Amino acid sequence: MKLKFTKMQGLGNDFVVLDGINQAITLDREQIRKLADRHFGIGCDQLLLVEKAEGQADFRYRIFNADGGEVEQCGNGARCFVRYVHDHGLTQKNEIRIETLSGVISPHLEVNGNVTVNMGKPIFEPEAIPFIAEKRALTYPLELPGQPVTISAVSMGNPHAVRVVPDVDNAPVDTEGALIESHPRFPKRVNVGYLQVLGRTHIKLRVFERGAGETLACGTGACAAVVVGIDLGLLDHQVKVSTRGGELTISWQGNDEPVWMTGPAVTVFEGEINL
Ligand SMILES: N[C@H](CCC[C@H](N)C(=O)O)C(=O)O
């Protein structure tokens, strides 16, 4: 099967984007893993599928991690999604509503080329994350081989565990991140963020992503980290998030207010692959 694709990236978090409207696409887990493979396929952190909306939204937005698993949300991908549908003539709108497994989000193309997305509101109830805990708390002890660690847990539609650390550049992201990602108290596994507070309006962040490993940036991870930082009283309402791939601006007014994310979305190349 010949498949047209577009390679895109948001702060180095990279995507293979497929038009599922003008080409009939059914991919199994193994085919997704192959497309995402950086040696035997195209290579990406996530594969994004553009489909017709089922409800009132403009499009349906499906997200698959490099391990082939379909997930609920992807922030950097949402910015690339609106750039893609605009550039490929699938819409003339600058602001669109896209339905995901975790609800509708609305990315907006800014005149300066950045994209702002209403990422919806954070969810802290453990059973909705999902995370196994007696009750909602600001932080939780999490048993690991060796000594336990302290995390916060929140959902941005997808699950996030966030650790506040003094120095992200020396944090055990690959080793400890992998242990937390598949910890039994996260029944659907979890994205693991390492947050360093540089000031009340600036943090540094690294994320070991569920189903992909450490990425250069994680949009929902940046939202989760800022929300946790605000909840812990460490951050103000608008924060610059410095990731290895560049900077995001995240803002949250608290309580049931949505989280807003602003950042870039870049097309790298168009291609075609025989699958
Ligand atoms: N690995 C994530 C999906 C991609 C999220 C990330 N790339 C973003 O920009 O939000 C998960 O399994 O929930």
Ligand as a Chemical Component Dictionary entry (heavy atoms), coordinates in Angstrom:
data_LIG
# 
_chem_comp.id                   LIG 
_chem_comp.type                 NON-POLYMER 
_chem_comp.pdbx_formal_charge   0 
_chem_comp.three_letter_code    LIG 
# 
loop_
_chem_comp_atom.comp_id 
_chem_comp_atom.atom_id 
_chem_comp_atom.alt_atom_id 
_chem_comp_atom.type_symbol 
_chem_comp_atom.charge 
_chem_comp_atom.model_Cartn_x 
_chem_comp_atom.model_Cartn_y 
_chem_comp_atom.model_Cartn_z 
_chem_comp_atom.pdbx_ordinal 
LIG N1 N1 N 0 3.134  9.833  25.063 1  
LIG C1 C1 C 0 1.837  10.472 25.311 2  
LIG C2 C2 C 0 1.188  10.907 23.977 3  
LIG C3 C3 C 0 1.960  12.040 23.311 4  
LIG C4 C4 C 0 2.036  13.255 24.202 5  
LIG C5 C5 C 0 3.095  14.290 23.838 6  
LIG N2 N2 N 0 3.862  14.025 22.659 7  
LIG C6 C6 C 0 2.499  15.695 23.815 8  
LIG O1 O1 O 0 3.011  16.566 23.087 9  
LIG O2 O2 O 0 1.542  15.925 24.603 10 
LIG C7 C7 C 0 0.912  9.478  26.018 11 
LIG O3 O3 O 0 1.147  8.266  25.909 12 
LIG O4 O4 O 0 -0.035 9.926  26.673 13 
# 
loop_
_chem_comp_bond.comp_id 
_chem_comp_bond.atom_id_1 
_chem_comp_bond.atom_id_2 
_chem_comp_bond.value_order 
_chem_comp_bond.pdbx_ordinal 
LIG N1 C1 SING 1  
LIG C1 C2 SING 2  
LIG C1 C7 SING 3  
LIG C2 C3 SING 4  
LIG C3 C4 SING 5  
LIG C4 C5 SING 6  
LIG C5 N2 SING 7  
LIG C5 C6 SING 8  
LIG C6 O1 DOUB 9  
LIG C6 O2 SING 10 
LIG C7 O3 DOUB 11 
LIG C7 O4 SING 12 
# 
